[in-house]
Amino acid sequence: MSINGKAYIVGAFEHPTRKAEDKSIPQLHAECARGALEDAGLTFDDIDGYFCAGDAPGLGPLSMADYMGLRKLRHFDSTECGGSAPIVHVGHAAEAIAMGKCDIALVTLSGRPRTLAMPRTMPNSIHCPDIPFEGPYGAVTAPVYGLVATRHMHEFGTTREQMAWVKVAASHHAQHNPFAMLPKVVTVEDVLNSPPVASPLNRLDCCVISDGGGAVIVTKPEIARSLKRPKVKILGAAESPKLQNGGDVDITHTGARWSGPRAFAEAKVTQKDIKYVSIYDSFTITVIVTLEDLGFCEKGQGGKFVADGNLISGVGKLPFNTDGGGLCNNHPASRGGMTKIIEAVRQLRGEAHPAVQVKNCDIALAHGTGGFIATRTGGATLIMERE
Amino acid sequence: MTTAERKLAAPEVTVETKPYWDAATEGKLLVKKCNDCGKSHHYPRAACPFCYSLKTEWQTASGKGTVYSFSVLHGAPVPYALAYVTLAEGPTMMTNIVDCDFKALKVGTPVKVVFKPTVDGPALPMFTPA
């Protein structure tokens, strides 16, 4: 049993806001849903499957379903794994569609961490078994990623200059995105000279904090063929946790080490077939480790792989995050998974900005790393094809 | 910088982890060891996360270890070094490196345990260069 070819992404919408002072979080979810439905040529009344994660306020999927008036739901899922959740949800939606549990699934993500100055903490952290052994030590987001960068530099000789190239590539793409929070092109020196945040990461190694959100619509082949938008077929999807393993810690890997091979196997494609990648870029180091784990280069060679513009569209061999990604464009709800799917869909439809559109972009990959990379993360990989 | 200037939040203590925190307050670092597979683990649990055995018991650790990785949060009101330290007993634990020059920190630096008080709670095991 496989989901290859059993489901399509037919609607995608990224909310244009980066600072939502005048909108509630439920309102943002609903506006994203409306945008994705309009993109697909469908209505709220067509939705019979709904997927959301911890950024959706309320009781799992129920409060947002109630708010939006999703009366015809017969399948729902609120798997929570941080920023990887929307990519997990698209995979789960494809499974549900393949099994006939629903026909038209909506996935939403939204949040206002910028306006509300929300701390980025784990939901349900009370009575959580691991938090007492992390929180009192100040294990907040940036140094938890700094731990990975320090160790990666130690084990593999990765340099801060190589990490900076990830940001440089993202900024080259962001200059063409009118909605990007940081549209200015930066250099390796700019990154190295930016203020230190959590060693060895500087400010420009870190993604932005933004409000906003996004939504996608997943449906079965028969319905996808009846709609007018370009069809994006799901070839493969897989997920994996990455844990602390009882103290037998190895922080140079992410869940992509396991989700990547499974997604490639289901998609029946290899790394060489991928024309574009969306990689969750919470920090520059996240991209390096993820690309290694997905097999685009050997473990430990990610720094060399991303250097010298290799991720810049039209310049390098593997164009990534052509919207500017989390490093330059936006990071709604402090979760990068949804926007990764949306830009991959734009690329496959040929609707990315002409300056960054990848030629003959027929197969693309989106990967999310959710949670906290040096402790617990969820990894989710999605491979899609233009039909 | 000294940690005295940094207010440390108290950990949530549960019935499962109370012996660990009580020991820390008395100046002892405990690890959980499995009597079936022989492996030690951290953070401490009732059941071994490696072989699922319920035959785990508390052991007093030597307090010696090496820095597995670290990151200094420069932007904090009082900058601190978050770290993973690999204990001589095997497990790697999240902690802080304290009472030292952060600029001299390196992966592999030998460290020893020290205990720092929290606000209204048990002491926290931390490490300083040995």
Interface residues (C-beta under 8 A of the other chain):
Chain A: I126 H127 P129 D130 I131 P132 F133 E134 G135 P136 Y137 G138 A139 V140 A142 P143 V144 Y145 G146 L147 V148 A149 T150 R151 H154 P195 P196 V197 A198 S199 P200 L201 N245 G246 G247 D248 V249 I251 A374 T375
Chain B: L8 A9 A10 P11 E12 V13 T14 E16 T17 K39 S40 H41 H42 Y43 R45 C48 P49 F50 Y68 S69 F70 S71 V72 L73 H74 G75 A76 Y80 L82 A83 Y84 T86 L87 G90 P91 T92 M93 M94 T95 N96 F102 V107 G108 T118 L124 M126
